[in-house]
Amino acid sequence: MTADRGRDRRPWEGDLPPRVEGDLPVTEAERAADTVAADATLAVSGFGSVGYPKRVPLALAARAERDDLSLTVVSGGSTGGEIDTEMVAAGAVARRLPYQATETARAAANDRSMAFQDRHIVGMSDEVVFGRTADPDVAVVEAVAVGPDWLVPSLSIGQTPAYVAAADELIVEVNAAQPRELARLHDVYRQAAPPDRAPIPLTAPGERVGGPAVRFPPEKLRAVVRTDRAGDPYDFREPTAADEAIADNLVDFLVAERERDPVVDAAPTLQFGVGSLGNALMAGLADSPLAGSDLRYFGEVIQDGLLDLLDAGDLAVASATSLALSATGQERLYESLRRYARDVVLRPSAVSNHPGVVDRMGVVAVNSAASVDLYGHVNSTHVRGSRVLNGVGGSADFNRSAHVTVVALPSTAAGGDVSRVVPKATHVDHTEHDVDCVVTEHGVADLRGTAPVERARRLVGVAHPEFRPDLETYLERATESGGHQPHDLETAFDWHS
């Protein structure tokens, strides 16, 4: 497994390694789980609900029925039910960061039976390597192949290289349900530690600057567990009429942006947040004036919509850290891995989300949110300021560093009973300073160069028509009190009652 390949677009073409190479400590999941201390900090692979370990977490959940476990679990991003449902429900997880995405984990975070810390994605590698947020005792990682001092990740890379480096010991689940050919997509690259950290030598989304494997000292490998357990594929809902209207408005904005912005015109490079809306927005690019050989993707996740664009020749390249695909999408990928490897690259999230690289690529970032207030502050994570949903994920990594930052969201929630454009956000994940444009099914609010009250008037214009009169009345009452960013706080919080 060669680690360094130089800067080009050719996928790794070496001979595929066996699933397990060498005399390794192969054991059962239960035995591996029993080696984990009851109060250990576990760093697990996984991002976009794929590429996470499965059998060892299930064994830890079973062990929690007889032992009192109080584990800290640190992931790269979202994992699956084996970790965030089974382990949490068994009471094995005392602390969780930086993201969770199941009803069970969400409930535990909100009733505070599990301490949950929501963190930005891009900094987690350094946070863990330098022991600032968590100091992992054991890394539990899914791979498609493993050797004495290397492993090949599966459907996501995420924080895996950093977590393997930081942990004292390593448990590898080698999963025969996923093809070894995934190695051809991987571009594993790690920066040196500050103050000797050099710039990431990546100048285009399709370049490759690393290799297919994560390296580790042989003495770190505690156990290898064989599995053929497939994870749950991503489940995308059918696009709604609102989704399709948002996509149309977004494409119109991007086409106009390409005409007026030389950076976007030179090579339109997009990023979309994970989820059904993001997938629908990707689909909206098909056959649009943006589609073609110069359209690029540089983001966190590759979803089915991007495969559609690649298959149609509407997208030149897609770079991310995770393949968050439906069952059909996974099947398409597996059937044509060598073909997709020419145009699909998976990287560590410390590279995919790196602010310097996002800026260098001239990314137009498109992320959704729970709500946006009249002055452009965005809430991505909490209902009524208190109840956490999933987490901020990597949205801030891109919103802060993108060439253009777009927030795309339906204008209402709860079947149309709740406006998602509100007078004042009860929780702020992205401030007004990081948002350029808001798109709903009712239009585009370009906020660049506007003063607060000007922003508010533009945002009223993209709210649902049923709520516009109340928002206009609120703005009139607020401006009577004066101030640069005027509010009538009593009325503002009544909106959330």
C-alpha angles and dihedrals in degrees: 000000000000113000103197125048109160129239114310140104099251114117119231107277103182125128112284113250122233117265090255118019121192135358099318131169096260112181144150121282092244093056091047091049091051090060091062114097115241092243098035127141109236121200107199132189121238140107131180088014092294136093095038128131116261116175098048093049089050089050090050090051090052091047090053088065089068103022130051103244124187104178131172109217120199118184136178092240135314117351131184141269096282089069107023097037111025099035093041094047090050090056093243096126117073096166132022134187154210102352142357131186112183131092091240095053092043091053091048091050092049097047087043095233084126119042106230126189119193111213139174112259103226096062098047095090092059092038090060100034091054094040095239099129102013136359106209121219094187134018114209109195137177117225139170092218137010137191136177094285106008143055134190113223121228127222096341137030101190112144094338098116092051095043092050089050093048100046123090092219137021134217115188124198107201107203119207091187089077125062122253087224088081083085088076091066097051126102106179113189131160128190123227118253121270135293087036095045113133125201115275103260095226120122104163134031093244098051120109120212102167139032143259101269142067111225127214139167108273093232090063094067107101101168145355117210121194118217141162095192112137117213124233109276120232113275113217118191120222112272114263125222087257091053091052093047091049089051091051092049092047093051090050090052093048093048090052090045091054090054094052103032118065092199093057091041093053095057119344105220118185139190125193130192118244119266145065095298091050090050091050091050090053089052089052090065093065112113090358122133087259095059117102148080096311097052110108137185124213112170149104105280138032112213135181092272091064092051088053090053092047092049091051094048090244094121128050101200142351123208123182144128100247142036101220096179136157120244088266091048092052091050091052091048095048093048093055106026096139091052094047091046089071091064107019123077128182117202138174111275088241084071103032092052099033110134094220093051094044088053092045092054093051091233122195101212119209116187134160130227144192093243145340126212129223093266096050102262110145130214113200102161120033139061113219088350093287117063114070120221111192110311143272092273114176098326093104091048089063100032092056097046107030124113087232124013119208127184110201121189142142112263094236142034136195093048093309096309096109129054115225090201102075136175094244130007113236090207126026123206097158121031127218088262092067100047123084102168141011121206126192132162086271098059149285126303109198104198099180116127094005131131117231099266090045089053090050093053091050092049092050085057093061096042120104109281091237091062100038097088092054092047091049091049090049092051091050092051092045095051091053088070092054128217135127093274102021122204140176095208098189092055093039094061093043085071089068097048 
